[in-house]
Amino acid sequence: MSIGEMLAATVPMARTLNLQFLETTPDRAVVALPDQGEYHNHVGGPHAGAMFTLGETASGTIVLAAFGEQLARAVPLAVRAEIAYRKLAMGAVTATATLGRPVADVVAELDAGERPEFPVSIEIRRADGAVTGEMTVVWTLRPNG
């Protein structure tokens, strides 16, 4: 089962918004929100909440891709998030997430018994390539037990 399939199966909001998982690697995750009238705002584009969910889902996708081997000993949790809406988004939008710290550094902190935190940066773009939103989600790996 792919990470996208796993998220769609376990995160109802990803299914609700019909998110599409286009790319999933430890270096980059790309998730798309199709243009759907039921999730439009008052100006006919994707609602801010739908774009937030898209960005947060892209961040979770890269976290699972990068730290999937750690799931037996730690739970990934979002700690905080910030989003800036830069331009009007219309039509389908795509979120691209990248890790802000090397995987090895985060795992070394986990190995040392710490609860590491790390940022994930997300760019949300419309079909013409314009950046409509920028988001940062800070994640932690909470050790089990």
N, C-alpha and C positions, 0 to 999 in steps of 0.2 A: 504494500500500500504506500503510495507517495505521501509526502508531507501535506500537500494540498488536499488529497483525499482524506487524510486523517483529520485535518482541521475542519473540512466540510462535514465530516461525520461527527465530530465531537464539539464543535462550536456552532450552535444553532444560528447565531447572527450571521456567520459567513454563508450559510445556506440561505437564510432569509434574503440577503442582498444579492444572491446569485453570483458571488465573487468567483473570479476565474484565476487560477494559479498558473501563471505563464512561465515563470522561471524560479527554480528553487535550488540554490547552492549555498555553501557556507559564506560565500563572498557577496552574494546578491540575491534578493528575492523581488520578483515582479508580480503584482496582483492587480487585476483589472476589475473595475466596477462598470458593468454595462449600463447604457442609457436606458433607464426604466422610469416611466412616468410616475409610478406610485412612490418613488423616492426623490421626486423633484422638490425644489423650494419654490418660493413665490415668484422667482424670475425664470423658472423653467429649466434650471440646471440641477445637478445633484445636490441634495441637502447637505449642509455642513456636518450633520451627524453621520450621514452615510460616508462622507469623505474621511471623517475621523476614524470610523470603523475600518474603512479600507486601509488607511495608513497604519493603524494599530495591528491589523491582521497581517500586513506585509512585514511589520517588525517582528511579530510572533513567528512568522514563517522562517525568517532568517535565523532567529534564535533557535528554533528546532533543528534547522539544517546544521547550524554551527555547533550546537551543544547536545544533540540527540544522544550521543554516547554517555552523557552525564545524567540522563533521566533516571537511572536506577538509584542514584544517590542524591539528586537535587531536583527541586521543582522550579521551573522558570516562572517568574511573576513580574508583571509590569509594576513599577514603583511610582512613576509619574510620567506625564506627557504634556507636551506643549505643541500647539499648532498655530501657524500663521497662514491666513487665507490671503494670497497675493493678487490673484486675478480671478475674474469671473470664470467659473468652470461651466462648460456646456457640453452635452453629449457624454460619451464614455470617457472615463478617466482611469489612469494607471498610476499605481504607487510603486516606486522602486526604493527598496530598503538596503542600507549598507551598515555593517558593524562599525562602531567607533573605537574599538580596542581589539588588539590581536587575541584570537581564541586562546592561544597558549598562555597569555598573561592572566586571562580570566580563570582558566583551569588551574593554573599555579596557585592562585588565591584560594580556590576551592580546595585544592590539595593541602593547603596550609591551615585548613579548618576555618577559613574566613567565609563571609557571605559577600561575594563579589557583586559589584554593580557595574554596568556598562551601558553606554548610549547606543541607540540605533537611530540613524538619520534616514528620513524618508522624504522623497520628492514626489509630489502628485502632479501629473501632467495631463493636459487634454490632448486630443488626437493631433493637433497641429504642433505639438511639442512644447507649447508654452507651459511654464511652471505655474500652476494655480495655487499650490499649497506647499508649505515646508513644515515638517513635523519632526520632533525628537521624542522618542520614548526611551526612558531609562528602565532597564530590566535588572533583575537580580536572579541569582541561582541560590535558592534557599535550601541548605543541606537538609536531607531527611533525618528524622530522629532528633 
